[in-house]
Each structure stands twice: as structure tokens, then as C-alpha cells.
């Protein structure tokens, strides 16, 4: 659990959408879930790949 930030320190850390970080990609536990999500968004040209970091248990959608 993370400690709550108090007082002066809270003013120096941006809390809203001012964070300097790229959005993370959507990942799925199974290929079936990834395929359903792509069809829901009506994506035509895509492929499903296994993630390359960690234990490689998740899948991602790659646009072609």
C-alpha cells in the first residue's frame, strides 16, 4: 500500500493528466479475448502477438 502524500509535497507532484508517461497498451489474458476486442472495435487488419516481457502470458493486438 502506498503512503498518502501530505502537505507541501502534494503540490509538487501532478495528480491529474499532467503526468509525463505514455499510455500503456491494452493487454489480454487469452487470444480469444483479444480477438473479441478487435472485432468489437471493427479493426480489419490486425494480428495478435504474445508479449515479450515478463513471463509472456499476455497478448496484444498489433495493427498491420
C-alpha positions in Angstrom: 0.0 0.0 0.0 1.3 3.5 -0.9 1.6 6.2 1.8 -0.7 9.2 1.5 1.1 12.3 0.4 0.7 15.2 2.8 1.3 19.0 2.7 4.0 20.6 0.7 5.0 17.5 -1.3 1.5 17.2 -2.7 1.8 20.5 -4.5 4.9 19.4 -6.4 3.5 16.0 -7.7 1.0 16.4 -10.5 -2.1 14.4 -9.8 -4.2 15.0 -12.9 -3.5 14.3 -16.5 -0.2 16.2 -16.4 1.8 13.1 -15.8 4.8 12.6 -18.1 4.1 9.0 -19.1 3.0 7.2 -22.3 -0.3 5.3 -22.0 0.1 1.6 -21.6 -1.1 -0.7 -24.3 -4.2 -2.9 -23.8 -3.3 -6.5 -23.0 -5.4 -9.6 -22.8 -5.1 -12.9 -20.9 -6.2 -15.1 -23.9 -6.1 -14.8 -27.7 -9.9 -15.2 -27.7 -10.4 -12.1 -25.6 -8.0 -10.1 -27.8 -9.9 -11.2 -31.0 -13.3 -10.3 -29.5 -12.0 -6.8 -28.5 -10.6 -6.2 -32.0 -13.9 -7.3 -33.6 -15.8 -5.0 -31.2 -13.7 -2.1 -32.4 -14.2 -3.2 -36.0 -10.4 -3.4 -36.7 -9.8 -5.2 -40.0 -6.1 -5.6 -40.4 -4.6 -6.8 -37.1 -2.6 -9.7 -35.7 -2.4 -11.0 -32.1 1.1 -11.4 -30.6 2.4 -12.7 -27.3 4.0 -10.0 -25.1 7.8 -10.1 -25.0 8.4 -9.0 -21.4 7.7 -10.8 -18.1 6.5 -14.4 -18.3 4.9 -13.7 -21.7 1.4 -14.8 -20.6 -0.4 -11.9 -22.1 -1.4 -11.0 -25.7 -1.6 -7.7 -27.5 -3.2 -6.5 -30.7 -0.8 -5.2 -33.4 -2.2 -3.2 -36.3 -0.8 -4.0 -39.7 
